[in-house]
């Protein structure tokens, strides 16, 4: 893609990730933090793949070949997120709608921050229209423990079903599973650069965004069939 951008003289956007910070020893994470990644762990293919992608991107920039932008994207969610993509938000919402247990890997004390898709897209557009070639964190600074987030999802799902078309004999509950290897304990972006350089910050409150996402999932035909 960098070679194509060079040939076409196109501006290049790398959708990088907060995973390049690994299990961070700095909190919140700034763009100057080099990260704490296990290079041979089960998560390392993704983490190190994004890190080398950034390295290649900046080599093309330094050599004057490509006009590049790098966004370090933190957990993002919203309508149209695939039901079976395996991410925390989609897992929790579909598990709650189906009336089953919400599965947490670990004790639920590890933290995440969640950015609504509209805010992320707006940030990406603003980054591409800017002159900023440094990496930029794009994410929401609201931080939740995974247990807090699971309880919020349950509350929203159970409160937002006025039709009461289905009766759940056993109320959705939370179960703890074995923790994942190298799962980051804390994750929250420092978005000072985005605020200063792009004049960007999230507009969506997490609870409001989850309500929108729950309504989208509730109307999906594949979930409606399963529930019936």
Secondary structure, DSSP 4 states (H G I P E B T S, - for coil): -HHHHHHHT-EEEEEEEGGGGBS-SSSSBPTT---B--TTSTTHHHHHHHHHHHHHHHHHHHTTS-EEEEEEE--EE-TT--TTS--HHHHHHHHHHTT-PEEEESSS--EEE-EEHHHHHHHHHHHHTS---S-EEE----EEEHHHHHHHHHHHHHHT-TT--S--SS---EEEEPPPTT--S---B--HHIIIII-----S-HHHHHHHHHHHHHT-HHHHHHH-
